[in-house]
Amino acid sequence: MRACWLALLLSSAVWADTAPRVVSLAPSMTEIVLELDADDLLVGVLDSGERPQRLQGLASVGGYGQLDMERLLALKPDLLLLWPGSVPPAQREQLRQLGIATFSGEPHDLDQMVDQIQAIAVRLGRAETGQRFTDRLRLRLAHLRERYRRDRPLRVFYQVWDRPLYTLGGGQVVSDALAVCGARNVFADLAQPAPQVSVESVLARDPEAILAGDTAQLSSWQAWPTLSAVAGGRLLVVPDKGLERPSGQMIEATARLCALLDARAPASK
């Protein structure tokens, strides 16, 4: 299955005599271009949050969720790097009709993410750089899986937001990051990317740890005495925002998550 996925990605390579003019339409895609030392190919980016220093002077083609089509076309791009959620469906259809070469990536696990990085490297004409980089990522990922493997996965509730209460479904790459750490998303059986759930349903699934982006997001759980018995008081803040960006840095973000879970909920020996 993974081999078919990688073959499909690589088969869509665009071969050209000149370096492509690239526009990145997602922060994670922009980060991948930087990791491949290919930012010299970028002519524009979709903005979302603070820009990396290396891209301060680069043209903007709008903000996350709202593409400025006129600015984009003025840049005459040869290749668009797209994360589906970063551009509304109607504008994605416009881009399709324009016929501009597009790489669209939405990996559902870390292996697919690394394959995606390799495929992007080929599209950018940086295949050798991409191969070296992804070889290192795969080696690191294999090491993490071996180091943090548990005979019985730790049950984890991953909280995206508290009011209303949102989590992640099993098809999200963060669920796979938890699996690498020897843990299991207690809502992995849900197909929705970000399902809304109730406090009662969380407690019914008996999590041994609860993860959220900051302490404030976890505060409401203090009102539930049952949590002391259910999660053992393991209300944990995700180490950094790297898990939210599926690029090469996510492997080290996963490593930090693994270390946190292992320190607060070590596997039984």
Backbone as JSON, one array per atom type, in Angstrom:
{
  "sequence": "MRACWLALLLSSAVWADTAPRVVSLAPSMTEIVLELDADDLLVGVLDSGERPQRLQGLASVGGYGQLDMERLLALKPDLLLLWPGSVPPAQREQLRQLGIATFSGEPHDLDQMVDQIQAIAVRLGRAETGQRFTDRLRLRLAHLRERYRRDRPLRVFYQVWDRPLYTLGGGQVVSDALAVCGARNVFADLAQPAPQVSVESVLARDPEAILAGDTAQLSSWQAWPTLSAVAGGRLLVVPDKGLERPSGQMIEATARLCALLDARAPASK",
  "N": [[0.83, -1.2, 0.0], [1.85, 1.29, 0.9], [3.95, 1.52, -0.94], [2.54, 1.84, -3.34], [1.35, 4.32, -2.87], [3.64, 6.01, -2.76], [4.68, 5.62, -5.33], [2.66, 6.78, -6.86], [2.84, 9.46, -6.09], [5.44, 10.14, -6.96], [5.23, 9.68, -9.67], [3.96, 11.84, -10.71], [5.74, 13.81, -11.26], [7.08, 16.87, -12.55], [8.95, 17.61, -15.28], [11.34, 19.88, -16.29], [13.27, 22.28, -18.2], [14.07, 24.57, -17.0], [14.28, 26.17, -13.76], [11.45, 25.78, -11.66], [8.84, 28.21, -11.04], [7.6, 28.69, -7.98], [4.73, 28.61, -5.91], [3.72, 28.51, -2.62], [0.97, 27.26, -0.91], [0.36, 26.72, 1.71], [1.39, 26.73, 5.13], [2.81, 24.44, 6.04], [3.73, 23.33, 3.67], [5.4, 25.38, 2.79], [7.33, 25.23, 4.77], [8.45, 22.73, 4.2], [9.67, 23.26, 1.74], [11.67, 25.01, 2.61], [13.11, 23.25, 4.24], [14.19, 21.64, 2.32], [16.03, 23.28, 1.25], [15.23, 24.87, -0.89], [14.16, 27.36, -1.15], [14.86, 29.34, -2.9], [13.37, 28.96, -5.14], [10.83, 29.77, -4.58], [8.25, 32.07, -5.3], [6.1, 33.18, -4.15], [3.9, 33.1, -1.26], [1.25, 31.73, 0.76], [0.01, 33.42, 3.48], [0.15, 32.73, 6.99], [0.2, 33.35, 10.17], [3.4, 34.13, 11.71], [6.09, 34.78, 9.48], [8.9, 32.8, 8.33], [12.25, 34.04, 8.74], [13.81, 33.95, 6.43], [12.03, 34.39, 4.4], [10.97, 36.9, 4.41], [10.8, 39.0, 2.51], [9.21, 38.01, 0.48], [6.56, 37.73, -1.94], [3.09, 37.98, -1.04], [0.21, 35.89, -1.35], [-2.22, 36.11, -0.23], [-4.2, 35.22, 2.72], [-4.42, 32.51, 5.12], [-6.94, 30.33, 4.17], [-8.13, 32.14, 2.44], [-7.47, 32.86, -0.64], [-5.79, 35.18, -2.72], [-6.55, 35.49, -5.82], [-5.86, 37.13, -7.99], [-3.34, 38.23, -7.31], [-1.91, 35.86, -7.2], [-1.96, 34.91, -9.89], [-0.55, 36.96, -11.11], [2.04, 36.38, -10.44], [2.78, 34.35, -12.1], [3.07, 31.43, -11.69], [4.69, 28.2, -11.98], [4.28, 25.97, -10.53], [2.16, 24.91, -7.95], [2.01, 24.42, -4.48], [-0.02, 22.68, -2.42], [-2.1, 22.4, 0.43], [-5.07, 20.84, 1.05], [-6.95, 21.93, 2.96], [-6.15, 24.56, 3.24], [-7.07, 26.26, 1.32], [-10.19, 27.41, 0.17], [-12.85, 25.24, -1.1], [-14.13, 26.22, -3.49], [-12.21, 27.95, -4.56], [-10.14, 26.15, -4.93], [-11.22, 24.69, -7.03], [-11.23, 26.66, -8.99], [-8.46, 26.95, -9.35], [-7.88, 24.44, -10.39], [-9.16, 24.58, -12.85], [-7.63, 26.51, -14.1], [-5.38, 25.16, -14.82], [-2.78, 25.12, -13.79], [0.16, 23.48, -12.79], [-0.09, 21.41, -9.98], [0.76, 20.34, -6.73], [-0.8, 18.46, -4.44], [-1.1, 17.71, -1.11], [-1.96, 15.63, 1.61], [-1.16, 13.99, 4.03], [-1.87, 11.01, 5.94], [-0.51, 9.64, 7.79], [2.76, 9.36, 9.36], [4.64, 8.1, 7.74], [3.56, 8.45, 5.17], [3.76, 11.22, 5.11], [6.56, 11.61, 5.03], [7.08, 10.37, 2.57], [5.72, 12.18, 0.96], [7.32, 14.48, 1.24], [9.62, 13.6, -0.08], [8.55, 13.3, -2.66], [7.88, 15.97, -3.25], [10.41, 17.09, -3.32], [11.38, 15.93, -5.66], [9.66, 17.12, -7.52], [10.56, 19.72, -7.32], [13.04, 19.59, -8.42], [15.07, 18.8, -6.76], [15.95, 16.23, -6.08], [18.1, 14.63, -5.03], [18.84, 15.97, -2.69], [16.41, 15.74, -1.35], [16.26, 12.95, -1.07], [18.38, 12.38, 0.69], [17.53, 13.81, 2.93], [15.01, 12.65, 3.55], [15.81, 10.03, 4.03], [17.14, 10.33, 6.46], [14.99, 11.13, 8.05], [13.34, 8.85, 7.99], [14.96, 6.98, 9.25], [15.16, 8.08, 11.82], [12.49, 7.98, 12.58], [12.03, 5.22, 12.65], [13.69, 4.59, 14.79], [12.37, 5.92, 16.9], [9.95, 4.52, 16.99], [10.82, 2.03, 17.83], [12.03, 2.61, 20.29], [9.93, 3.62, 21.88], [7.93, 1.75, 21.92], [5.12, 0.01, 23.17], [3.74, -2.77, 24.84], [1.11, -2.66, 25.6], [-0.76, -0.16, 24.38], [-0.78, 3.26, 25.48], [-3.68, 4.89, 26.46], [-4.93, 7.79, 25.07], [-6.44, 10.97, 25.17], [-6.7, 13.42, 22.8], [-6.96, 16.72, 22.84], [-8.3, 19.22, 20.89], [-9.71, 21.61, 21.11], [-11.53, 23.33, 23.74], [-14.12, 24.47, 24.26], [-16.61, 24.56, 22.16], [-15.95, 21.03, 22.82], [-13.41, 19.56, 21.04], [-11.76, 17.0, 19.17], [-9.36, 14.84, 17.49], [-9.8, 12.74, 14.65], [-9.13, 9.3, 13.64], [-7.85, 9.33, 11.17], [-6.06, 11.39, 11.05], [-2.76, 12.79, 10.96], [-1.59, 13.26, 13.42], [-2.66, 11.32, 15.07], [-1.21, 9.12, 14.25], [1.31, 9.93, 15.07], [0.97, 9.72, 17.84], [0.75, 6.94, 17.96], [3.34, 6.18, 17.24], [4.58, 6.9, 19.56], [3.84, 4.93, 21.25], [1.23, 5.12, 22.07], [-2.39, 5.49, 21.96], [-4.91, 7.11, 20.21], [-7.92, 7.75, 21.71], [-10.18, 8.23, 20.28], [-9.77, 7.2, 17.79], [-11.3, 5.65, 16.16], [-13.11, 7.24, 14.88], [-14.1, 8.77, 11.85], [-14.22, 11.42, 11.05], [-12.28, 14.41, 10.51], [-11.99, 16.33, 12.62], [-13.76, 15.72, 15.06], [-16.55, 16.76, 17.11], [-16.94, 16.19, 20.54], [-18.32, 14.9, 23.65], [-17.85, 15.6, 27.18], [-18.63, 13.44, 28.71], [-18.43, 11.33, 26.88], [-15.7, 11.26, 26.52], [-14.75, 10.51, 29.07], [-15.97, 8.03, 29.19], [-14.43, 6.59, 27.46], [-12.19, 6.15, 28.8], [-9.5, 7.49, 29.13], [-5.96, 7.5, 29.72], [-4.33, 9.59, 29.77], [-4.52, 13.09, 29.04], [-4.16, 15.34, 26.46], [-3.43, 18.67, 25.49], [-3.23, 21.96, 23.92], [-2.42, 24.05, 25.64], [-2.17, 25.09, 29.12], [-4.5, 26.41, 29.95], [-6.45, 25.32, 28.32], [-6.77, 22.88, 29.46], [-7.84, 23.3, 31.92], [-10.58, 23.02, 32.58], [-10.95, 20.34, 33.07], [-10.3, 19.89, 35.68], [-12.54, 20.1, 37.19], [-13.75, 17.69, 37.25], [-13.99, 15.15, 39.29], [-13.81, 12.42, 38.79], [-11.82, 12.2, 36.96], [-9.39, 12.0, 38.25], [-9.18, 9.35, 38.89], [-9.48, 8.2, 36.39], [-7.65, 9.35, 34.46], [-5.45, 9.54, 35.98], [-4.55, 12.0, 36.8], [-2.98, 12.95, 34.76], [-2.73, 15.48, 33.02], [-1.67, 16.89, 30.27], [0.41, 19.23, 28.57], [0.89, 19.75, 25.18], [4.15, 19.58, 23.85], [5.08, 21.5, 21.86], [4.14, 23.51, 18.95], [4.75, 22.06, 16.74], [3.58, 19.62, 16.01], [1.37, 20.32, 14.61], [2.08, 20.94, 12.08], [2.6, 19.27, 9.26], [5.45, 18.59, 8.27], [9.0, 18.06, 7.73], [10.05, 18.7, 10.27], [8.19, 17.69, 12.0], [8.82, 15.16, 12.83], [10.75, 15.42, 14.87], [9.17, 16.9, 16.6], [7.37, 14.93, 17.27], [9.11, 13.24, 18.61], [9.58, 14.77, 20.92], [7.03, 14.74, 22.01], [6.8, 12.0, 22.53], [8.77, 11.7, 24.51], [7.65, 13.23, 26.56], [5.25, 11.82, 27.15], [6.37, 9.4, 27.93], [7.79, 10.12, 30.19], [5.8, 10.98, 31.96], [3.97, 8.93, 31.94], [5.18, 6.22, 32.13], [5.93, 3.12, 30.45], [4.93, -0.05, 31.71], [7.28, -2.26, 33.15]],
  "CA": [[0.0, 0.0, 0.0], [2.72, 2.46, 0.96], [4.7, 1.58, -2.2], [1.64, 2.4, -4.35], [1.23, 5.75, -2.55], [4.86, 6.69, -3.14], [4.78, 5.58, -6.78], [1.72, 7.76, -7.38], [3.4, 10.8, -5.85], [6.62, 10.37, -7.79], [4.89, 9.61, -11.08], [3.4, 13.12, -11.12], [6.82, 14.78, -11.35], [7.13, 17.75, -13.7], [10.33, 17.77, -15.72], [11.49, 21.14, -17.04], [14.66, 22.7, -18.41], [14.35, 25.71, -16.13], [13.78, 26.02, -12.4], [10.04, 26.19, -11.6], [8.4, 29.3, -10.18], [6.76, 27.93, -7.05], [3.94, 29.31, -4.9], [3.27, 27.61, -1.56], [-0.35, 27.65, -0.42], [0.17, 26.21, 3.06], [2.61, 26.88, 5.94], [3.58, 23.2, 6.09], [4.42, 23.19, 2.38], [6.48, 26.36, 2.81], [8.37, 24.69, 5.64], [9.12, 21.65, 3.47], [10.56, 23.9, 0.75], [12.83, 25.49, 3.35], [13.89, 22.08, 4.68], [14.89, 21.12, 1.14], [16.9, 24.37, 0.76], [14.74, 25.23, -2.22], [13.4, 28.6, -1.08], [15.19, 30.19, -4.05], [12.35, 28.71, -6.16], [9.57, 30.37, -4.16], [7.95, 33.43, -5.74], [4.99, 33.67, -3.34], [3.39, 32.19, -0.22], [0.02, 32.07, 1.46], [0.44, 33.75, 4.83], [-0.58, 32.25, 8.17], [1.11, 33.55, 11.29], [4.68, 34.78, 11.45], [6.89, 34.18, 8.42], [10.32, 32.57, 8.58], [13.08, 35.19, 8.4], [14.31, 33.82, 5.07], [10.98, 34.67, 3.43], [10.36, 38.18, 4.77], [10.54, 39.86, 1.35], [8.5, 37.28, -0.56], [5.2, 38.19, -2.22], [1.98, 37.28, -0.4], [-0.93, 35.62, -2.22], [-3.41, 36.08, 0.61], [-4.1, 34.62, 4.04], [-4.91, 31.14, 5.24], [-8.37, 30.22, 3.95], [-8.62, 33.1, 1.46], [-6.44, 33.09, -1.65], [-5.94, 36.32, -3.62], [-6.29, 34.89, -7.12], [-5.21, 38.11, -8.87], [-1.91, 38.26, -6.95], [-1.32, 34.59, -7.58], [-1.76, 34.84, -11.34], [0.47, 37.94, -11.48], [3.36, 35.77, -10.2], [3.03, 33.38, -13.17], [3.7, 30.23, -11.11], [4.73, 26.93, -12.72], [3.9, 24.89, -9.62], [1.52, 25.27, -6.69], [2.06, 23.41, -3.41], [-1.32, 22.9, -1.79], [-2.72, 21.57, 1.46], [-6.47, 21.1, 0.71], [-7.66, 22.77, 3.91], [-5.66, 25.94, 3.27], [-7.75, 27.02, 0.27], [-11.59, 26.99, 0.09], [-13.14, 24.36, -2.24], [-14.44, 26.97, -4.72], [-10.96, 28.45, -5.12], [-9.4, 24.98, -5.43], [-11.77, 24.37, -8.34], [-10.7, 27.68, -9.9], [-7.06, 26.6, -9.65], [-7.89, 23.28, -11.27], [-9.54, 25.02, -14.19], [-6.54, 27.3, -14.67], [-4.41, 24.23, -15.39], [-1.43, 25.28, -13.25], [0.61, 22.25, -12.15], [-0.36, 21.49, -8.54], [1.02, 19.2, -5.85], [-1.71, 18.52, -3.3], [-0.7, 16.68, -0.16], [-2.65, 15.56, 2.9], [-0.79, 12.67, 4.56], [-2.64, 10.53, 7.07], [0.42, 9.09, 8.78], [4.09, 9.95, 9.23], [5.31, 7.52, 6.57], [3.05, 9.18, 4.01], [4.32, 12.57, 5.15], [7.94, 11.55, 4.53], [6.97, 10.12, 1.12], [5.31, 13.44, 0.35], [8.49, 15.35, 1.18], [10.46, 13.08, -1.15], [7.91, 13.62, -3.93], [8.02, 17.41, -3.47], [11.81, 17.31, -3.72], [11.48, 15.59, -7.09], [8.96, 18.18, -8.29], [11.36, 20.95, -7.27], [14.35, 19.36, -9.02], [16.04, 18.62, -5.67], [15.75, 14.83, -5.72], [19.18, 14.11, -4.19], [18.67, 16.59, -1.36], [15.23, 15.13, -0.76], [16.55, 11.57, -0.69], [19.21, 12.41, 1.9], [16.72, 14.31, 4.03], [13.99, 11.68, 3.93], [16.49, 8.88, 4.62], [17.36, 10.65, 7.88], [13.69, 11.14, 8.72], [12.87, 7.46, 8.14], [15.81, 6.35, 10.27], [14.75, 8.64, 13.11], [11.16, 7.47, 12.85], [12.19, 3.82, 13.04], [14.27, 4.59, 16.14], [11.33, 6.32, 17.86], [9.0, 3.41, 17.12], [11.45, 0.97, 18.61], [12.3, 3.06, 21.66], [8.74, 3.91, 22.69], [6.92, 0.72, 21.72], [4.49, -0.53, 24.38], [2.91, -3.95, 24.62], [-0.26, -2.16, 25.72], [-0.69, 1.28, 24.11], [-1.34, 4.22, 26.42], [-4.89, 5.51, 25.94], [-4.76, 9.25, 25.15], [-7.4, 11.88, 24.56], [-6.0, 14.59, 22.24], [-7.94, 17.8, 22.81], [-8.0, 20.32, 19.97], [-10.33, 22.82, 21.68], [-12.3, 22.94, 24.91], [-15.5, 24.94, 24.29], [-16.98, 23.17, 22.44], [-14.85, 20.08, 22.94], [-13.05, 18.93, 19.77], [-10.59, 16.12, 19.16], [-8.94, 14.42, 16.16], [-10.16, 11.39, 14.25], [-8.02, 8.38, 13.43], [-7.16, 9.57, 9.9], [-5.16, 12.54, 11.15], [-1.37, 12.38, 11.14], [-1.26, 13.31, 14.85], [-3.0, 10.01, 15.64], [-0.06, 8.24, 13.99], [2.39, 10.37, 15.96], [0.7, 9.09, 19.12], [1.07, 5.51, 17.83], [4.8, 6.07, 17.28], [4.96, 7.06, 20.96], [3.29, 3.84, 22.05], [-0.06, 5.55, 22.59], [-3.51, 5.33, 21.04], [-5.97, 8.1, 20.26], [-9.13, 7.03, 22.13], [-11.22, 8.46, 19.28], [-9.2, 6.82, 16.5], [-12.31, 4.97, 15.35], [-13.95, 8.24, 14.21], [-13.57, 9.12, 10.53], [-14.16, 12.88, 10.86], [-10.97, 14.98, 10.85], [-12.0, 17.0, 13.93], [-15.1, 15.54, 15.6], [-16.93, 17.32, 18.4], [-17.28, 15.12, 21.47], [-18.77, 15.36, 24.96], [-17.02, 15.2, 28.32], [-19.04, 12.09, 29.11], [-17.88, 10.34, 25.94], [-14.26, 11.16, 26.8], [-14.58, 9.7, 30.27], [-16.39, 6.66, 28.9], [-13.37, 5.91, 26.72], [-11.19, 5.8, 29.8], [-8.13, 7.89, 28.79], [-4.95, 7.48, 30.78], [-3.7, 10.91, 29.71], [-5.21, 14.06, 28.21], [-3.22, 16.29, 25.87], [-4.0, 19.88, 24.91], [-2.22, 22.92, 23.48], [-1.91, 24.87, 26.73], [-2.74, 24.8, 30.43], [-5.86, 26.94, 30.03], [-7.34, 24.37, 27.64], [-6.93, 21.71, 30.33], [-8.32, 23.69, 33.25], [-11.94, 22.57, 32.86], [-10.95, 18.94, 33.53], [-10.12, 19.86, 37.13], [-13.86, 20.05, 37.81], [-14.28, 16.33, 37.17], [-13.26, 14.29, 40.24], [-13.58, 11.1, 38.2], [-10.6, 12.23, 36.16], [-8.26, 11.56, 39.07], [-9.08, 7.89, 38.78], [-9.44, 7.79, 34.99], [-6.42, 9.74, 33.78], [-4.34, 9.58, 36.93], [-4.03, 13.36, 36.93], [-2.03, 13.26, 33.68], [-3.2, 16.52, 32.12], [-0.37, 17.25, 29.69], [0.46, 20.23, 27.52], [1.7, 19.34, 24.03], [5.43, 20.31, 23.99], [5.18, 22.67, 20.98], [3.15, 23.53, 17.87], [5.27, 21.34, 15.6], [2.68, 18.54, 15.61], [0.32, 20.87, 13.76], [2.62, 21.22, 10.75], [3.16, 18.04, 8.69], [6.69, 18.78, 7.5], [10.05, 17.25, 8.32], [10.24, 18.99, 11.69], [7.2, 16.98, 12.81], [9.43, 13.95, 13.41], [11.32, 15.81, 16.16], [8.05, 17.26, 17.46], [6.87, 13.65, 17.76], [10.08, 12.77, 19.6], [9.34, 15.5, 22.16], [5.79, 14.21, 22.54], [7.11, 10.67, 23.08], [9.51, 11.88, 25.76], [6.69, 13.73, 27.55], [4.38, 10.71, 27.55], [7.16, 8.38, 28.62], [8.17, 10.63, 31.52], [4.63, 11.1, 32.83], [3.23, 7.67, 31.96], [6.11, 5.22, 31.62], [5.4, 1.77, 30.22], [5.27, -1.0, 32.78], [8.41, -3.12, 32.79]],
  "C": [[0.87, 1.26, 0.0], [3.5, 2.63, -0.33], [3.84, 2.19, -3.3], [1.48, 3.9, -4.15], [2.45, 6.52, -3.04], [5.01, 6.73, -4.65], [3.86, 6.62, -7.42], [2.25, 9.17, -7.23], [4.53, 11.1, -6.83], [6.28, 10.39, -9.28], [4.35, 10.93, -11.61], [4.46, 14.2, -11.26], [6.75, 15.59, -12.64], [8.59, 17.97, -14.07], [10.43, 19.01, -16.6], [12.96, 21.49, -17.15], [15.05, 23.84, -17.49], [13.74, 25.46, -14.75], [12.33, 26.52, -12.34], [9.84, 27.4, -10.69], [7.31, 28.71, -9.28], [6.02, 28.88, -6.11], [3.45, 28.27, -3.89], [1.97, 28.14, -0.98], [-0.68, 27.04, 0.93], [1.47, 26.36, 3.85], [3.45, 25.62, 5.98], [4.35, 22.98, 4.79], [5.59, 24.16, 2.3], [7.65, 25.83, 3.63], [9.15, 23.56, 4.96], [10.09, 22.22, 2.45], [11.82, 24.41, 1.43], [13.72, 24.33, 3.8], [14.69, 21.48, 3.55], [15.85, 22.15, 0.55], [16.53, 24.79, -0.65], [13.95, 26.54, -2.2], [13.75, 29.58, -2.19], [14.16, 30.02, -5.17], [11.02, 29.38, -5.83], [9.42, 31.8, -4.7], [6.79, 34.02, -4.96], [4.54, 32.62, -2.34], [2.04, 32.69, 0.28], [0.4, 32.29, 2.92], [-0.47, 33.14, 5.89], [0.37, 32.34, 9.35], [2.41, 34.21, 10.83], [5.48, 34.04, 10.39], [8.29, 33.85, 8.9], [11.15, 33.75, 8.07], [13.53, 35.15, 6.94], [13.3, 34.24, 4.01], [10.33, 36.04, 3.65], [9.99, 39.03, 3.56], [9.71, 39.22, 0.26], [7.07, 37.78, -0.71], [4.17, 37.34, -1.51], [0.87, 37.06, -1.42], [-2.2, 35.47, -1.38], [-3.13, 35.46, 1.96], [-4.7, 33.24, 4.06], [-6.43, 31.12, 5.12], [-8.93, 31.2, 2.96], [-7.5, 33.5, 0.51], [-6.79, 34.32, -2.48], [-5.54, 35.85, -5.01], [-5.56, 35.85, -8.06], [-3.71, 38.19, -8.58], [-1.22, 36.98, -7.38], [-1.01, 34.54, -9.06], [-0.68, 35.82, -11.81], [1.88, 37.38, -11.31], [3.74, 34.73, -11.24], [3.7, 32.09, -12.65], [3.67, 29.05, -12.07], [4.2, 25.79, -11.86], [3.29, 25.47, -8.35], [1.64, 24.11, -5.72], [0.86, 23.67, -2.51], [-1.6, 21.9, -0.69], [-4.22, 21.84, 1.33], [-7.18, 22.06, 1.66], [-7.25, 24.23, 3.91], [-6.35, 26.84, 2.27], [-9.19, 26.52, 0.18], [-11.86, 26.16, -1.16], [-13.4, 25.11, -3.55], [-13.16, 27.49, -5.37], [-10.06, 27.31, -5.6], [-9.9, 24.59, -6.82], [-11.31, 25.39, -9.38], [-9.27, 27.35, -10.31], [-7.0, 25.41, -10.6], [-8.2, 23.68, -12.7], [-8.46, 25.84, -14.88], [-5.45, 26.42, -15.26], [-2.98, 24.41, -14.91], [-1.05, 23.98, -12.54], [0.51, 22.41, -10.63], [0.04, 20.2, -7.85], [0.13, 19.39, -4.64], [-1.39, 17.38, -2.36], [-1.48, 16.77, 1.13], [-2.36, 14.18, 3.49], [-1.6, 12.31, 5.79], [-1.78, 9.81, 8.1], [1.82, 9.63, 8.48], [4.87, 9.36, 8.06], [4.86, 8.21, 5.29], [3.62, 10.59, 3.96], [5.76, 12.59, 4.61], [7.95, 11.27, 3.03], [6.62, 11.4, 0.38], [6.49, 14.39, 0.21], [9.42, 14.91, 0.05], [9.88, 13.44, -2.52], [8.02, 15.12, -4.26], [9.44, 17.74, -3.92], [12.0, 17.0, -5.19], [10.84, 16.67, -7.93], [9.78, 19.46, -8.36], [12.73, 20.79, -7.94], [15.44, 19.18, -7.98], [15.98, 17.17, -5.15], [16.82, 14.31, -4.78], [19.09, 14.68, -2.77], [17.5, 15.94, -0.63], [15.48, 13.71, -0.29], [17.36, 11.52, 0.59], [18.38, 12.81, 3.11], [15.71, 13.26, 4.49], [14.61, 10.39, 4.47], [16.72, 9.11, 6.11], [16.05, 10.61, 8.66], [13.2, 9.72, 8.97], [13.68, 6.72, 9.22], [15.4, 6.8, 11.67], [13.39, 8.08, 13.53], [11.22, 6.01, 13.31], [12.74, 3.7, 14.46], [13.22, 4.93, 17.19], [10.33, 5.19, 18.07], [9.57, 2.29, 17.99], [11.6, 1.39, 20.07], [11.03, 3.16, 22.5], [7.62, 2.88, 22.49], [6.4, 0.22, 23.08], [3.69, -1.77, 24.0], [1.43, -3.6, 24.72], [-0.23, -0.65, 25.51], [-1.36, 2.12, 25.2], [-2.55, 4.9, 25.79], [-4.83, 7.03, 26.17], [-5.94, 9.96, 24.49], [-6.64, 13.12, 24.11], [-7.04, 15.68, 22.02], [-7.47, 18.92, 21.88], [-8.53, 21.64, 20.51], [-11.26, 22.4, 22.8], [-13.76, 23.35, 24.9], [-15.94, 25.42, 22.91], [-15.75, 22.25, 22.37], [-14.61, 19.37, 21.6], [-11.81, 18.06, 19.95], [-10.2, 15.83, 17.72], [-9.39, 13.0, 15.89], [-8.92, 10.56, 13.92], [-7.25, 8.61, 12.14], [-6.21, 10.74, 9.92], [-3.75, 12.08, 11.5], [-0.95, 12.41, 12.61], [-1.6, 11.99, 15.53], [-1.85, 9.02, 15.42], [1.13, 8.63, 14.84], [2.21, 9.76, 17.36], [1.06, 7.61, 19.08], [2.56, 5.28, 17.87], [5.28, 6.13, 18.73], [4.42, 5.94, 21.85], [1.95, 4.18, 22.68], [-1.15, 5.32, 21.55], [-4.54, 6.43, 21.29], [-7.28, 7.38, 20.6], [-10.31, 7.24, 21.18], [-10.71, 8.11, 17.87], [-10.2, 6.13, 15.6], [-13.19, 5.94, 14.58], [-13.3, 8.69, 12.91], [-13.43, 10.63, 10.33], [-12.78, 13.42, 11.24], [-10.92, 15.59, 12.25], [-13.39, 16.89, 14.53], [-15.32, 16.28, 16.92], [-17.4, 16.18, 19.29], [-17.76, 15.73, 22.79], [-17.79, 14.92, 26.04], [-17.34, 13.76, 28.72], [-18.46, 11.03, 28.19], [-16.37, 10.18, 26.13], [-14.03, 10.25, 28.0], [-14.96, 8.25, 30.04], [-15.31, 5.88, 28.17], [-12.11, 5.73, 27.57], [-9.76, 6.19, 29.42], [-7.21, 7.83, 29.99], [-4.15, 8.79, 30.79], [-4.52, 11.79, 28.79], [-4.2, 15.11, 27.76], [-3.97, 17.49, 25.31], [-2.88, 20.89, 24.63], [-1.65, 23.81, 24.57], [-2.66, 24.54, 28.01], [-4.19, 25.26, 30.54], [-6.86, 25.98, 29.4], [-7.64, 23.14, 28.51], [-7.67, 22.02, 31.63], [-9.71, 23.13, 33.57], [-11.99, 21.13, 33.37], [-10.78, 18.83, 35.04], [-11.46, 19.73, 37.87], [-14.46, 18.65, 37.84], [-13.48, 15.41, 38.09], [-12.93, 12.91, 39.67], [-12.27, 11.04, 37.45], [-9.39, 11.75, 36.96], [-8.06, 10.06, 38.98], [-8.87, 7.46, 37.34], [-8.1, 8.09, 34.34], [-5.25, 9.89, 34.73], [-3.75, 10.96, 37.09], [-3.08, 13.75, 35.82], [-2.68, 14.2, 32.67], [-1.95, 17.17, 31.53], [-0.51, 18.28, 28.58], [1.38, 19.72, 26.41], [2.97, 20.19, 24.0], [5.57, 21.54, 23.11], [4.17, 22.53, 19.86], [3.61, 22.72, 16.66], [4.39, 20.2, 15.12], [1.59, 19.02, 14.67], [0.79, 21.11, 12.33], [3.27, 19.96, 10.18], [4.29, 18.31, 7.71], [7.77, 18.0, 8.22], [10.26, 17.47, 9.8], [9.28, 18.22, 12.58], [7.78, 15.71, 13.43], [10.04, 14.29, 14.77], [10.24, 16.29, 17.12], [7.43, 16.0, 18.05], [7.81, 13.09, 18.82], [9.87, 13.47, 20.94], [8.04, 15.04, 22.82], [6.02, 12.85, 23.19], [7.81, 10.79, 24.43], [8.6, 12.35, 26.88], [5.82, 12.58, 28.06], [5.14, 9.66, 28.34], [7.53, 8.81, 30.02], [6.98, 10.64, 32.47], [3.83, 9.8, 32.93], [4.1, 6.56, 31.41], [5.45, 3.85, 31.45], [5.82, 0.87, 31.38], [6.34, -1.95, 32.31], [8.1, -4.59, 33.11]]
}
